[in-house]
């Protein structure tokens, strides 16, 4: 199995997004977890129209692996999506 990793610069804003055309997601939350799955940040999903939702997180300034997680409810069903995020220091020559 191949897992895609998102790489972002440490200390910058990381945006999680989800699109759903089947119904309203409520409640919807986005979490940023450490590699050991300790909660770093959590935010409510913001609807931006057309079934698109987003959540913003400030990545810590240290290089590390993180997990971006979305938990949403549509009707009575709970959905969870996860992604791996790697924060890297900005390298300047």
C-alpha positions as YAML, in Angstrom:
chain: A
units: angstrom
residues:
- id: 1
  name: UNK
  ca: [0.00, 0.00, 0.00]
- id: 2
  name: UNK
  ca: [1.25, 3.47, -0.85]
- id: 3
  name: UNK
  ca: [0.51, 6.40, 1.45]
- id: 4
  name: UNK
  ca: [0.90, 9.91, 0.11]
- id: 5
  name: UNK
  ca: [2.69, 12.28, 2.48]
- id: 6
  name: UNK
  ca: [2.03, 16.02, 2.48]
- id: 7
  name: UNK
  ca: [5.19, 18.04, 3.13]
- id: 8
  name: UNK
  ca: [4.84, 21.53, 4.53]
- id: 9
  name: UNK
  ca: [7.25, 24.09, 5.96]
- id: 10
  name: UNK
  ca: [7.32, 23.99, 9.77]
- id: 11
  name: UNK
  ca: [5.75, 27.02, 11.45]
- id: 12
  name: UNK
  ca: [3.37, 27.74, 8.55]
- id: 13
  name: UNK
  ca: [-0.38, 27.34, 8.13]
- id: 14
  name: UNK
  ca: [-1.67, 23.93, 7.06]
- id: 15
  name: UNK
  ca: [-5.14, 23.73, 5.47]
- id: 16
  name: UNK
  ca: [-7.21, 20.57, 5.59]
- id: 17
  name: UNK
  ca: [-10.06, 20.29, 3.11]
- id: 18
  name: UNK
  ca: [-12.93, 17.94, 2.37]
- id: 19
  name: UNK
  ca: [-15.59, 18.05, -0.34]
- id: 20
  name: UNK
  ca: [-18.96, 16.39, -0.01]
- id: 21
  name: UNK
  ca: [-21.80, 16.65, -2.49]
- id: 22
  name: UNK
  ca: [-24.15, 14.19, -0.80]
- id: 23
  name: UNK
  ca: [-25.34, 16.18, 2.19]
- id: 24
  name: UNK
  ca: [-24.41, 18.58, 4.93]
- id: 25
  name: UNK
  ca: [-21.54, 17.52, 7.21]
- id: 26
  name: UNK
  ca: [-22.48, 18.43, 10.75]
- id: 27
  name: UNK
  ca: [-20.69, 18.37, 13.07]
- id: 28
  name: UNK
  ca: [-17.30, 18.51, 11.33]
- id: 29
  name: UNK
  ca: [-13.94, 18.86, 13.01]
- id: 30
  name: UNK
  ca: [-10.35, 18.84, 11.83]
- id: 31
  name: UNK
  ca: [-7.53, 17.77, 14.15]
- id: 32
  name: UNK
  ca: [-3.76, 17.95, 13.96]
- id: 33
  name: UNK
  ca: [-2.15, 15.12, 15.91]
- id: 34
  name: UNK
  ca: [1.48, 14.42, 16.74]
- id: 35
  name: UNK
  ca: [3.11, 11.26, 15.42]
- id: 36
  name: UNK
  ca: [2.16, 9.55, 18.70]
- id: 37
  name: UNK
  ca: [-1.41, 10.85, 18.15]
- id: 38
  name: UNK
  ca: [-1.45, 13.46, 20.89]
- id: 39
  name: UNK
  ca: [-3.84, 16.29, 20.02]
- id: 40
  name: UNK
  ca: [-1.97, 19.45, 18.98]
- id: 41
  name: UNK
  ca: [-4.85, 21.49, 17.55]
- id: 42
  name: UNK
  ca: [-8.52, 21.07, 16.74]
- id: 43
  name: UNK
  ca: [-10.84, 23.33, 14.79]
- id: 44
  name: UNK
  ca: [-14.41, 23.24, 13.54]
- id: 45
  name: UNK
  ca: [-14.87, 22.81, 9.80]
- id: 46
  name: UNK
  ca: [-15.86, 25.94, 7.91]
- id: 47
  name: UNK
  ca: [-18.25, 25.63, 4.95]
- id: 48
  name: UNK
  ca: [-17.02, 27.53, 1.91]
- id: 49
  name: UNK
  ca: [-19.88, 26.68, -0.47]
- id: 50
  name: UNK
  ca: [-20.55, 23.95, -2.98]
- id: 51
  name: UNK
  ca: [-20.02, 21.18, -0.42]
- id: 52
  name: UNK
  ca: [-16.44, 22.25, 0.33]
- id: 53
  name: UNK
  ca: [-15.19, 22.59, 3.92]
- id: 54
  name: UNK
  ca: [-11.84, 23.55, 5.38]
- id: 55
  name: UNK
  ca: [-9.92, 23.85, 8.63]
- id: 56
  name: UNK
  ca: [-6.70, 25.77, 9.31]
- id: 57
  name: UNK
  ca: [-3.86, 24.74, 11.63]
- id: 58
  name: UNK
  ca: [-0.56, 26.38, 12.49]
- id: 59
  name: UNK
  ca: [2.13, 23.71, 12.24]
- id: 60
  name: UNK
  ca: [4.65, 23.62, 15.08]
- id: 61
  name: UNK
  ca: [8.08, 25.06, 14.28]
- id: 62
  name: UNK
  ca: [9.92, 21.77, 14.82]
- id: 63
  name: UNK
  ca: [10.49, 19.20, 12.09]
- id: 64
  name: UNK
  ca: [8.28, 16.19, 12.76]
- id: 65
  name: UNK
  ca: [5.63, 13.83, 11.42]
- id: 66
  name: UNK
  ca: [1.98, 14.69, 12.07]
- id: 67
  name: UNK
  ca: [-1.45, 13.25, 11.32]
- id: 68
  name: UNK
  ca: [-4.20, 15.44, 9.89]
- id: 69
  name: UNK
  ca: [-7.61, 13.99, 10.77]
- id: 70
  name: UNK
  ca: [-11.15, 14.88, 9.75]
- id: 71
  name: UNK
  ca: [-14.19, 13.59, 11.61]
- id: 72
  name: UNK
  ca: [-17.62, 14.42, 10.21]
- id: 73
  name: UNK
  ca: [-21.20, 13.22, 10.54]
- id: 74
  name: UNK
  ca: [-23.55, 12.94, 7.56]
- id: 75
  name: UNK
  ca: [-27.07, 11.93, 8.58]
- id: 76
  name: UNK
  ca: [-26.27, 9.41, 11.33]
- id: 77
  name: UNK
  ca: [-23.02, 8.08, 9.83]
- id: 78
  name: UNK
  ca: [-19.61, 9.13, 11.16]
- id: 79
  name: UNK
  ca: [-16.73, 9.43, 8.68]
- id: 80
  name: UNK
  ca: [-13.02, 9.69, 9.48]
- id: 81
  name: UNK
  ca: [-10.27, 10.57, 7.01]
- id: 82
  name: UNK
  ca: [-6.57, 10.79, 7.89]
- id: 83
  name: UNK
  ca: [-3.46, 12.03, 6.13]
- id: 84
  name: UNK
  ca: [0.22, 12.03, 6.99]
- id: 85
  name: UNK
  ca: [1.92, 15.44, 7.19]
- id: 86
  name: UNK
  ca: [5.65, 16.04, 7.44]
- id: 87
  name: UNK
  ca: [6.78, 19.45, 8.68]
- id: 88
  name: UNK
  ca: [10.24, 20.39, 7.39]
- id: 89
  name: UNK
  ca: [12.56, 23.26, 8.14]
- id: 90
  name: UNK
  ca: [12.97, 25.81, 5.38]
- id: 91
  name: UNK
  ca: [16.34, 25.23, 3.74]
- id: 92
  name: UNK
  ca: [18.05, 28.25, 2.24]
- id: 93
  name: UNK
  ca: [21.30, 28.03, 0.27]
...
